[in-house]
Amino acid sequence: PYRTYVLGLRSPKDSVPNALFWDTRKPYHYLSLKRDFKDYDVLIVGGEDHKTGQDDNPEERFEVLEKWARERFPNAGEVLYHWSGQVMQSVDGLGFLGHNPMDRDNVYVITGDSGNGMTNSTIGGILITDQIMGRQNSWEELYNPSRISFSSTREFMKENANVAAQYVEWLSPKFALDLHSLPLGEGVVFRQGMKMLAVYKDGNEKLESHSAACPHLGGIVHWNNVEKSWDCPCHGSRFDTNGKVIEGPAWSDLEKADSPEVPGEAEESISQDRKNVPFYAPSESSQTNIF
């Protein structure tokens, strides 16, 4: 699972060809055009993907995307929209379409789309229809979810080594801090005894405390300041500020925890710029809508 980021910038009418463009960098970038507006187009710029839960400052991805876009399209105007999403990336770049390996007789999957969900949904719909009807399909082996790709073995081992490395966080001290200084609308993970806690402070200064251990396989969640969610860096499960699961593979919520006992005196006040700081501030002329 990867997080991906998108900006929509105002663009002069018909100043950019109506096409889909992308590069082959890591992380990659792509752009397309939305031309449904009367007086202007919207330049859709996306990319800057990273593994879910493995970037402590995801808001900076928007800044990088904006810089990348303006270097190539200097006549682009203000940022109208920005949002992020989650895509499933396969190790060989192809989707998994067809019989589910563990229960192939009655379950079919369309996943691992690497951001090409509309294309893969169309291909998968045709392929799976043929499988249900018992018809041959020339794409079946190419997209077989049970396939073994020796050419991608190195990438497979690299990805799984990355997952294993995330469990080292259980050994991290992650010292407790003065929660009175935690800005409103933000979260933090820290150790309290043998437990790792995920604590969020809402707009009324109320603390929401949960176990930081993902109920899927015990990874330590990270705070996502863009989506205001707890994201697991191991397998991509996500939870809202109340600990409710919003994205699998986890099926259950974060375990509720008692209010933390954190040493330290409260700051006399939290400055307004810390209380109300936005997670992303585009260029000065921008007016941002958050999707």
C-alpha positions in Angstrom: 0.0 0.0 0.0 1.2 3.5 -1.0 -0.1 7.0 -0.2 -0.4 9.2 -3.3 -0.9 12.9 -3.6 -2.8 15.2 -6.0 -3.1 18.9 -6.7 -5.6 20.7 -9.0 -4.2 24.0 -10.3 -6.0 26.7 -12.3 -4.6 26.7 -15.8 -5.4 29.1 -18.7 -7.9 27.7 -21.1 -6.4 25.4 -23.7 -2.8 26.2 -22.7 -2.0 22.5 -22.0 -2.6 19.6 -24.4 -5.5 17.4 -23.4 -3.5 14.3 -22.6 -2.1 12.1 -19.8 1.6 12.6 -19.1 3.9 10.8 -16.6 7.5 10.3 -15.9 9.5 7.3 -14.7 11.1 8.8 -11.6 10.9 7.3 -8.1 8.7 8.7 -6.8 6.9 9.3 -10.1 4.8 12.2 -11.2 1.8 12.4 -13.6 -0.5 15.1 -14.9 -3.8 15.3 -16.8 -6.3 18.0 -17.6 -9.9 18.7 -16.5 -11.6 20.9 -19.1 -15.2 21.1 -17.9 -14.9 24.7 -16.7 -15.9 27.7 -18.9 -13.1 30.2 -18.3 -10.2 27.9 -17.2 -8.9 24.4 -17.1 -7.7 22.5 -14.0 -4.3 20.9 -14.3 -4.3 17.7 -12.3 -0.8 17.0 -10.9 -0.1 13.8 -8.9 2.5 11.4 -7.6 5.1 11.7 -4.9 4.0 8.3 -3.6 5.4 6.7 -0.5 4.7 3.6 1.5 1.7 4.1 3.8 2.6 5.3 7.3 6.3 5.8 6.3 6.5 9.6 6.0 6.3 11.8 9.1 5.7 15.0 7.1 3.3 14.0 4.3 2.1 17.6 3.9 5.5 18.3 2.3 4.5 16.1 -0.6 2.1 18.8 -1.7 4.8 21.4 -1.7 7.1 19.2 -3.8 4.3 18.5 -6.3 3.5 22.2 -6.6 7.2 23.1 -7.2 7.5 20.3 -9.7 4.4 21.6 -11.6 5.3 25.2 -11.6 8.8 24.5 -13.0 7.2 22.9 -16.0 4.0 25.0 -16.3 5.0 28.6 -15.1 1.6 30.0 -16.3 -0.3 27.7 -13.8 -2.4 29.7 -11.3 -3.5 29.0 -7.8 -4.0 25.7 -6.2 -7.8 25.0 -6.2 -7.8 21.5 -4.7 -5.5 19.0 -3.0 -6.1 15.5 -1.7 -4.4 12.2 -1.1 -5.4 8.6 -1.6 -4.2 5.0 -1.2 -3.1 2.7 -4.0 -2.0 -0.9 -3.9 1.3 -1.5 -5.7 2.3 -5.0 -6.9 5.9 -6.0 -7.1 5.9 -6.5 -10.9 3.6 -3.6 -11.7 0.7 -5.6 -13.0 -2.7 -6.0 -11.2 -4.0 -9.1 -9.6 -7.2 -9.9 -11.6 -9.2 -13.2 -11.3 -9.4 -16.2 -9.0 -8.4 -15.4 -5.4 -5.6 -17.9 -4.6 -7.0 -19.1 -1.2 -10.6 -19.7 -2.3 -10.5 -19.6 -6.1 -13.8 -21.4 -6.5 -16.1 -18.6 -5.3 -14.0 -15.4 -4.7 -12.6 -13.2 -7.4 -10.3 -10.1 -6.9 -9.4 -7.0 -8.7 -6.5 -5.4 -6.8 -2.9 -4.3 -7.1 -3.9 -1.6 -9.6 -0.9 0.7 -8.9 -3.2 3.7 -9.4 -4.7 2.4 -12.7 -8.0 1.3 -11.1 -10.3 2.4 -13.9 -8.3 0.5 -16.5 -7.9 -2.6 -14.4 -11.6 -2.6 -13.4 -12.5 -2.8 -17.1 -10.0 -5.5 -17.8 -10.9 -7.4 -14.6 -14.6 -7.2 -15.4 -14.1 -8.8 -18.8 -11.6 -11.4 -17.4 -13.7 -12.4 -14.4 -16.9 -12.7 -16.4 -15.1 -15.2 -18.7 -13.9 -17.2 -15.7 -17.4 -17.3 -14.1 -18.8 -18.5 -17.5 -16.0 -21.0 -18.0 -14.6 -19.3 -21.1 -11.0 -19.0 -22.1 -9.4 -15.6 -21.8 -5.9 -14.8 -23.2 -5.2 -12.4 -20.3 -5.8 -15.0 -17.5 -2.2 -16.0 -16.9 -0.8 -12.5 -17.3 -2.9 -11.1 -14.4 -3.2 -14.4 -12.5 -3.2 -13.5 -8.7 -1.3 -16.7 -8.0 1.5 -16.0 -10.5 5.1 -16.2 -9.4 7.4 -13.7 -11.1 11.1 -14.6 -10.7 12.1 -11.3 -12.3 10.6 -9.4 -9.4 12.0 -11.5 -6.6 14.5 -8.8 -5.7 11.7 -6.3 -5.4 9.6 -8.7 -3.4 12.4 -9.3 -0.9 13.1 -5.6 -0.6 9.4 -4.8 0.1 9.1 -7.5 2.8 12.4 -6.5 4.4 11.0 -3.0 4.6 7.9 -4.4 6.4 10.0 -6.4 8.9 12.0 -3.3 9.7 8.9 -1.4 10.9 8.6 -3.8 13.9 11.8 -2.3 15.3 9.7 0.5 16.5 8.6 -1.7 19.4 12.1 -1.2 20.7 12.2 2.6 20.3 12.1 4.6 23.5 9.7 7.2 22.0 9.8 9.2 25.2 6.6 10.7 26.6 6.1 14.4 26.1 4.1 17.2 27.6 0.7 16.6 25.9 -0.4 20.1 26.9 2.0 21.4 24.2 0.5 19.1 21.5 -1.2 21.4 18.9 -5.0 21.0 18.5 -6.0 18.5 15.7 -2.7 16.6 15.9 -1.6 13.2 17.1 1.5 11.6 18.6 2.8 8.1 19.4 4.9 7.5 22.5 5.8 4.8 25.0 4.3 4.4 28.4 5.8 1.5 30.2 5.5 -1.6 28.0 2.8 0.0 25.9 2.9 2.3 22.9 0.1 4.8 22.9 -1.5 6.8 20.0 -2.9 10.1 21.4 -4.9 12.6 19.5 -6.0 16.1 20.7 -9.3 17.4 19.2 -10.4 21.0 18.8 -11.8 21.1 22.3 -8.4 19.9 23.8 -9.9 16.5 24.6 -7.4 13.6 24.3 -8.3 10.4 22.5 -6.0 7.6 23.6 -5.6 4.2 21.9 -3.1 1.5 21.7 -0.7 2.3 18.9 -0.5 -1.4 18.0 -2.3 -2.2 14.7 -4.8 -5.1 15.4 -3.8 -6.7 12.1 -0.3 -7.9 12.9 0.9 -5.5 15.6 2.7 -2.8 13.7 3.0 0.7 15.4 0.8 3.2 13.7 2.0 6.6 12.6 0.1 9.9 12.6 -1.0 11.2 9.2 -1.4 14.9 9.5 -2.9 15.3 5.9 -5.8 12.9 6.4 -5.9 13.1 10.2 -5.6 9.4 10.6 -3.5 6.7 12.2 -1.7 4.7 9.4 0.1 1.4 9.8 3.5 1.3 8.1 3.6 -2.5 7.9 0.5 -3.4 5.8 -1.4 -0.1 5.2 -4.3 -0.3 7.7 -5.7 3.1 8.6 -7.8 4.3 11.5 -9.6 7.6 12.2 -8.9 9.8 15.2 -11.4 7.8 17.3 -9.5 4.6 16.5 -12.2 3.3 14.1 -10.8 1.2 11.2 -11.3 2.9 7.8 -9.0 0.8 5.6 -7.9 -2.8 5.8 -6.4 -5.3 6.1 -7.2 -4.7 9.7 -10.9 -5.7 10.5 -11.1 -4.2 14.0 -10.5 -0.8 15.7 -7.5 0.3 17.7 -7.8 -0.8 21.3 -9.0 2.0 23.6 -6.4 3.1 26.2 -6.7 4.9 29.5 -5.8 8.6 29.5 -2.0 8.8 29.6 -0.1 9.9 32.6 2.6 12.2 31.1 5.1 14.1 33.3 5.8 17.7 32.7 4.2 21.1 33.3 1.7 22.5 30.9 2.8 25.5 28.8 1.0 28.7 29.9 -0.6 29.0 26.5 -0.3 27.6 23.0 0.3 30.3 20.4 -2.4 30.8 17.9 -0.1 30.0 15.0 0.5 26.5 16.5 -3.2 26.0 17.3 -4.5 26.8 13.9 -1.6 25.9 11.6 -2.9 24.3 8.4 -1.3 21.0 7.3 -0.5 22.4 3.9 -0.1 26.0 2.8 0.1 26.4 -1.0 1.4 29.6 -2.7 0.1 32.9 -1.3 -2.5 33.4 -4.0 -4.0 30.0 -3.5 -7.5 29.3 -2.2 -7.6 25.6 -1.1 -10.5 23.2 -0.9 -9.7 20.0 0.9 -11.3 16.8 -0.5 
